[in-house]
Amino acid sequence: MAQVEAFLYSPSEVRRGATYTVFFWMLAVAAVLGHRAYAPILLAPLAAIDWRHAYYARRATFRAFDLRWMIYYASAGLFIAYAALSAAWSPLPGKVTWAATFAACFLIAPLSLHSVHYLSPAARGRAAAAVAWASLAMAALLTFEAATDAAIRQALPPPETKVRDFISLGRGSLLLVLLVWPARRIFADRLRRPLLGWALVGLAIIPALKFSIATNAVMLAAGLIAYLIARGVGKPVVSAIFAIAAAAVVATPLAAMALDADAARAAFPSAPDSWLQRLYIWERAGDEIARHPFGGGVEFARAISRPIEPVQINGVPLNTMPLHPHNLFLHVWMDLGIVGALSLLGFIVAAWRASLRACESREDAATIAALAAALLVTAMTEWSVWQVWRFAAVWIAAIAVRLASTSPAPPAPVRPGL
């Protein structure tokens, strides 16, 4: 027993557990001060890997036929290669660097997720607690900013307009909306504070509604609905959400090509201006996809956003392509065409298989379904493919889901005698 305690609380294990504590508390601050920090902060979990164990596990790892990761890395390779190639015909010069940026993201993020496997039960418990408490702190900070009209951001340099601060805080709230579901489970199952977990979900409503990105509130509502249904049904809800996402890769551009924005606007005259604007954005995106089936090149959507082609909505001129089409599926089609769409489909299939494999209980299925539903909402209404921080937010949420699971991680192989 003394040997076990010495291992669980050795300097190495304490350091690795502390890595996640620092990691998630850094995210709580980044959600308020700068959402673009999500991607760099994703490097931190690499310090939690026991590299000695990883080294001796390499042969078993490379011999294993794991279709999830084969699909993922094939899709990542296709995306990176075509992004580099399409930079040759992009209207904007010098965009080949995006290929290197995403290559780093697609390589580092899975390693950070895999680092959870190398945590002892004690270190994993401490890391899970960090997810829960840091998410609660993130919700409290964002709620304070909502109540004080961004007092923290307004007080800190550099000077910024309140409108831009609200946009940044809205983007910071996106990570909170993703983390509330694994954090809620950790409060309930690991910390034995279920009411505090639901209080976190309720508190997240305030920043989700306050700031200028209404999608966050819809994400939270979609996550709650998916969670409640999956608690009763289980895995089929997870499969249904991923099936919808896979179908959307093909259906979304076809719907955009057929969209008559004026007719749709007439059918919903009282809809918010931003929703009506999206009708015209998506209509224009459909036209561009029809003209460029293999994509207009990296950041093509940004290139055609100027000069502005406005549409009058309630007396206000709004751009029909404001930097990106506010839809991940349309943006991939616009910039990378059918090749990019195939890589996106591959990512969805890989995540689908991984999610089903992780559903060992209905609580697993409910947590994953809530996260998947929230991601589908933001993919359909807001996501830009060239915002790396959004991809980082997905991986961060996946790390939290893995830490929230009460199933023990498979032991890492070690060399005999170690």
Secondary structure as UniProt FT lines:
FT   HELIX           2..8
FT   HELIX           11..33
FT   HELIX           35..37
FT   HELIX           38..41
FT   TURN            42..43
FT   HELIX           44..48
FT   HELIX           51..56
FT   HELIX           58..63
FT   HELIX           67..86
FT   TURN            87..89
FT   TURN            93..96
FT   HELIX           97..114
FT   HELIX           115..118
FT   HELIX           121..147
FT   TURN            148..149
FT   HELIX           151..155
FT   HELIX           162..185
FT   HELIX           186..190
FT   HELIX           194..210
FT   HELIX           215..233
FT   HELIX           235..258
FT   HELIX           261..267
FT   TURN            269..270
FT   HELIX           273..291
FT   TURN            293..294
FT   TURN            298..299
FT   HELIX           300..303
FT   TURN            304..305
FT   STRAND          310..313
FT   TURN            314..315
FT   STRAND          316..319
FT   HELIX           328..358
FT   HELIX           362..381
FT   TURN            385..386
FT   HELIX           388..404
FT   TURN            416..417
//
